[in-house]
Amino acid sequence: MRQMSRCLLLAGMLAVVLAVWPSPSQAMPAFARKYGFNCAMCHSAWPRLNDFGQKYRMNGYQIPGDEAREKTILDLGGPPLALRTQAGYTSDSFSPEGAESETNQFQVNGVDVLGGGVLGFNKGFFLAYLPQIEGGSGVEPQAGEVEQASVIFSRLRSAWLNARVGRFEAAYLPFSRLRSITISPYEIYNFNGSADVSADTRGSRNPFSLADTADGIEITGWGRCPWQYALGIVNGSRGNNQDDSPSDVYFRGAYVLGRGFGQTAGQRVGATVYFGRARALVPGARHSFRRLGLDANLNRGPYNVELQLIQGRDSGAFNVFSPGDRYKFSGGFVQLNRFAEESAAFVRYDWVNTPSADNHDITRITVGWRQHLAHPLMLHIEYSHRKVDNGAKPGSDLTENFAAARLDWAF
Amino acid sequence: MRMALVLFVAALVVSACVAFSIQVSKAQGQYANGLLPPVPVPADNPQTDCKIRLGAQLYFDKRLSSDGTISCASCHRPDKAWADTGPVSEGVAHQKGSRNSPSVINAAYIAPQFWDGRALHLEKQAVGPVQNPIEMDLTVAELEFRLNHIPGYVCQFQEVFGSRPTIELLAKAIASFERTVVTGDSPYDRYIQGDRSAMSKAAIRGMNLFSGKGHCNVCHSGPAFSDSRFHNLGVGYANGKFKDVGRFSVTKDPRDMGAFLTQRLRSVALTPPYLHDGSERTLEDVINLYNRGGIPNSNLDPAMAPLNLTEREKSDLVEFMNALTGPYPVVEPPPLPNPELTAQKLTEMMKECAK
């Protein structure tokens, strides 16, 4: 009975959403509907942004050069909202058995409610809400949260001075986790002391993760010259934002060689530095940590290479195996993409090297393909193999084999 | 699990139905998504048959040039989709201008006229070339003298406007005639109205590229495929300066340096060469220019960026441009009043009067 009520509620919500929708959608459909564009306007293989899409985002969701003519949300005929979900067959198995729950079934994988647009001249906003889903019966559980809610004040003097305030995916991630074309996460972005390997066996108890969205303010700049920058003060990831709000700072600079904006044209190289403070998973004082990153996004014809190197250093207070010694790790990923007219193929290698006393090194290889079926619909096929060295029991490494064939749908 | 599958498929079906019904309702409307609305006509210059006929005569009348060799139709040729065939056109005494002659087709649909937008509407545009020393090279006084000494025109102006000929009334008549030069019934229009066989698959792919990866739609928008604004593509930029400063010559605003009016695209396939200086011979060449992201300069339009189009995508875009070609009016030169009064005779008459 309860399940039936839930289904009816879902169907009702869906009907309401569809009833108020003004026109068919593509990509981040609220934007596509606004201009009559299709998804390829801003995405090389949605959700990954192309040069134009990246400029559009950085310009506060306004078409560069056309800011004065942008319609605000009050001028639009419908709500600037969109919905995204995935469904399909997922197989996720682990060795040794029982290390994690195993999945082999058709399932719906989360729902994102997205909103965005222009509030006024050079004032944009973006919202990503993940409704709570209890899960079960082929529906993957989802924790309810406001993943992003930010206001962008663009072109405060020129494109060289823009401010984003609220909760957002910060620019210290040169390759967006939220707009990645892979389901498998970037390991180095996810790496923290409370990741899926038990915190008891992880060498650092720093809960900070680069992958989380953060609350704060970010100043960015870009222009016609090849430089781009971002400077921010944030409260760290939601993992280390416990009872108070730390004030972490970061800076990122990037340079684009050749023609383009560095997403799908031109060769972009960048460097990032992040200084933060966090509690070691227990009440007490905050301790410092640092992340240094180098990245490159290289394009040649339909091929694209994403390269990320990150070195992390946590205060000795985080170190489980050698308390007092700084916990140092490094890692990164290299991903080769090939973007065709209606499809994208990708292969990525992730690695994280932990200190020898810890020895929970992670490697992951991911291959996959996305095929555009129709404007709001993408077929996604992916296989990923992940291995985590087990420092406590050498020879009994944790491995994961993930495979999925899903429809990725946005409306 | 089964319930999840059912819910997801149901959502897909419902969304597809909604999308389809909206597309159908759009297509059944009078016009939508770029289809041509009625031609905008200014309140102070309503369309009348007599005025249009008078405008057609004036459009073809070479006596409106100093040596009697050039009319509007010389550079905006009805048999060449109302444009010219060379990069730039010849004016009086075989002088050459510096800009390509744009087609008159659908000029009524965008507000600013000329590549630099110096005329706000057709009535202002029509008097420009007449006075341009490179094009038709007549002073206002000489133009009005000539019109007022051609009895056939005097009668017609009296009938249409209730007044003797003036340059303002000449402009109104020509503008009225130009407002009849429209094209809209292209394969694209028929496709949007529901005829799914009207465009080839390549053209449909090109249409999606147009509002997608190519982001042509950012500027080439609206019923005539022009945003009536000015953009800098870097065309004509070399050695740190522009050969033609474009919109800057009108506004003196540095942000307008090298910017030119977005051109209309209907029947564009019939009007090579392209761009303000006629520097690109074919549509493929134009698309290659965009694919490179234009020509870098300090004022390049922010929307310009390399597109990474494949050869097939470029070809598809050209196919879509071809699908914007509709039938356009081909007007034969009408009989002109008092042909015995040549430009030379009228000049001599004016000199006599001056004595």
Interface residues (C-beta under 8 A of the other chain):
Chain A: Q3 C7 L10 A11 L14 A15 L18 W21 P22 S23 P24 S25 Y35 G36 F37 N38 C39 A40 M41 N50 D51 F52 K55 N59 I63 P64 G65 D66 T85 A87 Q105 F106 Q107 V108 S137 G138 V139 A159 R224 R259 G260 F261 T264 A265 G266 N299 G301 P302 F339 A340 E341 P376 L377 L407 W409 F411
Chain B: M1 R2 M3 A4 L5 L7 F8 A10 A11 L12 V14 S15 V18 A19 I22 Q23 K26 N33 R205 N208 L209 S211 G212 K213 H215 N217 V218 S221 H231 R292 G293 P296 S298 L300 D301 P302 A303 A305 P306 L307 N308 T310 R312 E313
